[in-house]
Amino acid sequence: MVEIAQLKAGQKVFIHAGSGGVGTIAIQLARHLGAHVATTTSTANVDAVKALGADVVIDYKQQAFETVLRDYDVVLHSLGKDELEKSLQVLKPGGQLISISGPPTADMADQLRLSWPIRQVLRLLSHGIRTKARQRGIRYAFLFMTANGGQLRDITALIEAGAIKPVVDRVFPLDVAADALAYVATGRAKGKVVITVP
Ligand SMILES: NC(=O)c1ccc[n+]([C@@H]2O[C@H](COP(=O)([O-])OP(=O)(O)OC[C@H]3O[C@@H](n4cnc5c(N)ncnc54)[C@H](OP(=O)(O)O)[C@@H]3O)[C@@H](O)[C@H]2O)c1
């Protein structure tokens, strides 16, 4: 949201799956930047995402987000292909669609210094969504998070200042890391799942 979309105060951002590990941080960061935030979650988590600062909360079991949201500047997508394509309807021309759950683009291949054949495969994989986005005047980017000391320092400062409160769902010791991954794979985590290292 900061580096790709340069999200600014007063802009509107739609964050899919606000109750998840990414969503719980992203909502708070967007609010800290002064943006208007919409998100989706199921009935049980509606109050929790409101408490994180979401201005508009759509219960995805009751309502289709693409029928409610209009003229957004930024969408942070973390779900499947259907939600990705419907996200285009939410954005205004000139808006920015950022996906962290695919499809990856050739830019990611450049970022990770992947080989030319893999770059071509990623270019093809993202061709459909890039074309549909371009037809609407929307920019599409895939974000692959990498360990980045500068970003972590900035986020740590926001946590220490109380601007972002990490939401931790469950904590697992390292020797049952497989259980932690299985829990994340259920897709029902509320916030972060932590593995403690002795
Ligand atoms: N590109 C990258 O570098 C990168 C980095 C981190 C994560 N990711 C990917 O991003 C995705 C999200 O990661 P995450 O850690 O945030 O996932 P997560 O914590 O496992 O997300 C679980 C949450 O998603 C919600 N959810 C599930 N289906 C939903 C739907 N249809 N609409 C709205 N909310 C829904 C659930 O809420 P309910 O229980 O209320 O349904 C739950 O709270 C994953 O695919 C992950 O692999 C990519």
The ligand as a Tripos MOL2 file, in Angstrom:
@<TRIPOS>MOLECULE
LIG
   48    52     1     0     0
SMALL
NO_CHARGES

@<TRIPOS>ATOM
      1 N1          2.5900  -12.7180   -1.7080 N.am      1 LIG1
      2 C1          3.0490  -12.7930   -0.4670 C.2       1 LIG1
      3 O1          4.2100  -12.4790   -0.2020 O.2       1 LIG1
      4 C2          2.1310  -13.2410    0.6390 C.ar      1 LIG1
      5 C3          2.4230  -12.9480    1.9710 C.ar      1 LIG1
      6 C4          1.5250  -13.3210    2.9570 C.ar      1 LIG1
      7 C5          0.3600  -14.0160    2.6160 C.ar      1 LIG1
      8 N2          0.1490  -14.3080    1.3100 N.ar      1 LIG1
      9 C6         -1.0890  -15.0050    0.8980 C.3       1 LIG1
     10 O2         -2.1630  -14.1240    1.1580 O.3       1 LIG1
     11 C7         -3.3050  -14.8760    1.5080 C.3       1 LIG1
     12 C8         -3.8360  -14.3500    2.8250 C.3       1 LIG1
     13 O3         -2.8660  -14.5850    3.8470 O.3       1 LIG1
     14 P1         -3.2840  -14.4690    5.3680 P.3       1 LIG1
     15 O4         -2.1120  -14.8800    6.1820 O.co2     1 LIG1
     16 O5         -3.9160  -13.1600    5.6440 O.co2     1 LIG1
     17 O6         -4.4130  -15.6150    5.4180 O.3       1 LIG1
     18 P2         -5.1750  -16.1590    6.6500 P.3       1 LIG1
     19 O7         -4.7350  -15.4910    7.9050 O.co2     1 LIG1
     20 O8         -5.1290  -17.6600    6.5940 O.co2     1 LIG1
     21 O9         -6.6740  -15.7190    6.3140 O.3       1 LIG1
     22 C9         -7.6690  -16.2700    7.0760 C.3       1 LIG1
     23 C10        -8.8150  -15.2810    7.1120 C.3       1 LIG1
     24 O10        -9.3830  -15.1610    5.8090 O.3       1 LIG1
     25 C11       -10.7640  -14.9230    5.9600 C.3       1 LIG1
     26 N3        -11.4630  -15.3510    4.7630 N.ar      1 LIG1
     27 C12       -11.4790  -16.5910    4.2230 C.ar      1 LIG1
     28 N4        -12.2290  -16.5960    3.1020 N.ar      1 LIG1
     29 C13       -12.7000  -15.3140    2.9470 C.ar      1 LIG1
     30 C14       -13.5200  -14.6730    1.9770 C.ar      1 LIG1
     31 N5        -14.0450  -15.3290    0.9320 N.pl3     1 LIG1
     32 N6        -13.7550  -13.3480    2.1210 N.ar      1 LIG1
     33 C15       -13.2370  -12.6540    3.1590 C.ar      1 LIG1
     34 N7        -12.4690  -13.2150    4.1290 N.ar      1 LIG1
     35 C16       -12.1930  -14.5330    4.0000 C.ar      1 LIG1
     36 C17       -11.1430  -15.7300    7.1760 C.3       1 LIG1
     37 O11       -12.2240  -15.0750    7.7910 O.3       1 LIG1
     38 P3        -13.5530  -15.9100    8.1660 P.3       1 LIG1
     39 O12       -13.0890  -17.0100    9.0930 O.co2     1 LIG1
     40 O13       -14.3970  -14.8710    8.8050 O.co2     1 LIG1
     41 O14       -14.0730  -16.4600    6.8780 O.co2     1 LIG1
     42 C18        -9.8960  -15.7110    8.0550 C.3       1 LIG1
     43 O15        -9.9680  -14.7790    9.1150 O.3       1 LIG1
     44 C19        -2.8770  -16.3360    1.5280 C.3       1 LIG1
     45 O16        -3.1970  -16.8950    0.2690 O.3       1 LIG1
     46 C20        -1.3730  -16.2520    1.6830 C.3       1 LIG1
     47 O17        -0.7170  -17.3620    1.1110 O.3       1 LIG1
     48 C21         0.9980  -13.9380    0.3270 C.ar      1 LIG1
@<TRIPOS>BOND
     1     1     2 1
     2     2     3 2
     3     2     4 1
     4     4     5 ar
     5     4    48 ar
     6     5     6 ar
     7     6     7 ar
     8     7     8 ar
     9     8     9 1
    10     8    48 ar
    11     9    10 1
    12     9    46 1
    13    10    11 1
    14    11    12 1
    15    11    44 1
    16    12    13 1
    17    13    14 1
    18    14    15 2
    19    14    16 1
    20    14    17 1
    21    17    18 1
    22    18    19 2
    23    18    20 1
    24    18    21 1
    25    21    22 1
    26    22    23 1
    27    23    24 1
    28    23    42 1
    29    24    25 1
    30    25    26 1
    31    25    36 1
    32    26    27 ar
    33    26    35 ar
    34    27    28 ar
    35    28    29 ar
    36    29    30 ar
    37    29    35 ar
    38    30    31 1
    39    30    32 ar
    40    32    33 ar
    41    33    34 ar
    42    34    35 ar
    43    36    37 1
    44    36    42 1
    45    37    38 1
    46    38    39 2
    47    38    40 1
    48    38    41 1
    49    42    43 1
    50    44    45 1
    51    44    46 1
    52    46    47 1
@<TRIPOS>SUBSTRUCTURE
     1 LIG1         1 GROUP 0 **** ****
